[in-house]
Amino acid sequence: MHDLTGFQRDLLAVIAGLDDPHGLAVKAELEEYYESEIHHGRLYPNLDTLVDKGLVDKGELDQRTNYYTLTRRGRRELTARREWEQQYVDLSE
């Protein structure tokens, strides 16, 4: 997880929060969060990187649409990141 960009970590969080989202659903969520357009040239290479790292599985809905799910490793890494953040950031005060 330490070698991922912030954008890639955000992709993991969005994928974790949606049920088998397709690329455009992930894109829409991130555009709402970032309040700017996410270009395909940024989105899909980063999704492919997460697949290559074994953090995300990519499946095919149809010939034009893929869906994405976190792998067990992806969930572990995301959980570990959250735990690491919580030791430094206490928002309960």
N, C-alpha and C positions, 0 to 999 in steps of 0.2 A: 504494500500500500504506500510505503514511503516514496516509491519511484513514480507514483501517479501524479498527474497534474490536478489542480483544483477542479477543472472541468471534468476530468475523468472520474473524480470522486463524486461530483454532482451527478454524473450519469449513473453511477452505481446506486446512489440514494434514490433517484427517480425510478430506476428499474425495480428496486426493492419495494417501492411504494405502490406500484401498479401491477395489475394482473397480466402477465405476459404481453407487455406493451410492444407495439410495432414502432418502427423508427420515427414516424411522424407524430405519434403520441408522445414519445420521449422529447422530441423537438418542441412540441407545443408547450409541454410543462416547463422546459428550460427557458423558452422564450418569455413565458409569463414571469418566471423568477428573475431573469436577467433584464427584462423589459427592453429587449432588442432581438433582432432577427438572428437566428442560428443558421448558418449556411450549411448545406449538405456536405460541402467540402471540409467542414470542421466536424460535423456530427458523425458521419459514417466511418471515417478513418479512426476516430477515437473509440467508437463502438468496436471496430475490428481489433484495435489494440487490446481492449478488455477481453475480447474473445481469445485472442492469441495468448494472453497472460493466464487464461484459465479461470477468470473471475466471472465471466458471463458466457452463457450458452446462446447460440443463435439458431433458431428454427425457421422453417418456411411455412407461412400461412397459405400463400399461393405463389405463382411464378414471379410476382412483382413485390411481394410484401414479406418481410422477415419479422419475427418476434424475438424478444430478448428476455432471458431469465437469469437471475443470479445462480451461480453454482454454489455448492456447499462451501467451497473455498472463498468465493466472493462474499457470502454471508459472514463467514468467520472473520475475514479481513475488515469488512464494514463494522462488525461488532467490536473488533479490537481497536479500530480507529476511534469509535465513539467512546470506548472506555479510556483510551489515551487522552482524548480531548477533555473528558470529564474530570480527570485528575488536575487539570489546569484551569478549567472554567467552571465555576460554581455560580449558577444563575439563581440559586434559591434565596439569596440575600435580598 
